[in-house]
Amino acid sequence: MSFENLKPEIEKILTQENLDLNHRLTEVCDLLQTKVETYDWVGFYFKNGDKRELILKAFAGEPTDHTIIPFGKGICGQVAESNQNFVVDDVSAQDNYIACSINVKSEVVIPLFVNGENIGQIDIDSHTKKAFSQEDEDFLTWINAQVSKQLEV
């Protein structure tokens, strides 16, 4: 399914006020993981209060042991500090990589900003090398902007 076709579905999920935010985020993860062929694991990590760590709030795919990630550790931890998108075409070439599964070949992490502050991120793992393009980055940045709108209310 094309990213443009997924956008209305994501908007519909995120604006379901009868569901709590974690439930809505899990539905977004499920949608992405099932509808985008190269998205084998999808998760949202958020800053854990005042601690310099991220906590996994919602995901779809294989369960992970990495439910808490310190800032600076792995791709997610680096994005928490850099505030920049991070696309990894081949995770085996990364020194500071936390392996979630031997099947993961590439990863993309996009920071999520609320009122200019990096409060979390969307993390996608793929079993395909070089799975992510600029189109993926733009789409995931758009998703985070939609999530941000829900958090600003």
N, C-alpha and C positions, 0 to 999 in steps of 0.2 A: 504494500500500500504506500502511496506517495506521501511525503511529509505534508503537502498541502491538504490532502484528504484526511490526514490524522488531526490536523489543527482543530477543526470544529469538535471532534470527539474529545480532545483534551480539554478544550474550553468547557464543554458540557460537564465533564467529570469534575473539574476544579471549581465549578460554580454550584455544585450540589451542596447547599448549605445545611441540609439535613444530615450530612455525613461529616465526621470530624476530619481535620486536615490530614492526619496520618492515613486514614482510610482512603481519602481521595488520592493521596500520593501513591499509595499501593496500587490503586486502580490504574493510575498513569503508568507506573512501572510495568504492570501486567500487560497493558495495551501495547507499550513499546516493545516489550520482550516477545510478544506473540506476533505482532504485525510487521516488525522490521527484521528482516532475515538475519542481519549480522549483529543484532543486539541480543547477545546470549545471557547477559546479566545486567540488570538496571537497578540502580539504587540512589536514594537521597540520603546524604550525610548532612548533619547540622552541627554547628558549634555547640559544645556541651557547657552551657552557662558561661562562667568566667574561666573555665579550664582551657588550657591550650590543647584541646583535643576535639575530635569529631566523633559523633555518635550516629550509628545507622538508625534511621527512623522508618524507612520503607524500602522494600526491594522486591524484585521478581527474578527468579532463576534459582540456581542451587544455593542452599544455605551457606553462609560464610562464617568463619571464626572471627573475621575482622569487623566486629561491631563497634569497636572503639579504636580510633587511629590518632596517634599523637601528631600535632603540627610538625611539619618537616619530614615526616616518615612516609615513604611511598609516594605515589602520584597524588593521591588525595591530600596527604599532609603537605605536600609541596604547593598545591593550589591554594590551600588554606593560608599559606604565607605569601605567595606571589600575587594572588588576586587575578591571575591570568589563566586563560584556557590552556589545557595541556593535552596534546594529542601524541600518543605513543604508537608508532607504526609497528614496532616489534619490541614487546616487553622484555625479551631476553637480552636486549642491548642496553637496558636501563640498570645502573648500579643501585639506585635507591628505589627498588620496586618491591612491593609486598605481593607475593604470589598467592592468589586466592584459589587458583586451580591450575593444574598442569596444562589444561586445555586452552587457557587464555593466551592469545597471541598479540592482541592490541587492545588499547584502552583510550578512552577520552573522558576528561573531567572538565566540567564547566562550572565556574563559581556562580553562586546565587547571591545577589545583592538585594538588600532591603534598605531604603534610604541611604544608599551609598556605602553600606557596610556589608562585607562578605560574611554572611551568616550560615552558609552551607554550600552544597554543590550537588550536581547530578553526576553520577559515575556510571559509565557504560563499559562493559568488557565484551570482547568478541573473540571467538575461536578462529577468526580469520585475520591474517596479517594485513596491515594497511587497510583496515575496514572503514576508516572514517575520513570523510572529505570536508571541505569548507561548507558544503551543504549541510552535513551533519552538525558541524559547529554552530551554524546559523540557526538551525532548527532547535537544537538543545538550548541555545541562548534564548530563543523565543519562549520555550517551555519555562525556563527559569524566570523570565519576565512575567509570565502568567501566574506562576507560583508566588512570586513576590507580591503581586497585586492582592492575593489572598491573605498574605501575612501583614500587609500594610493596613488592613481594615481594622 
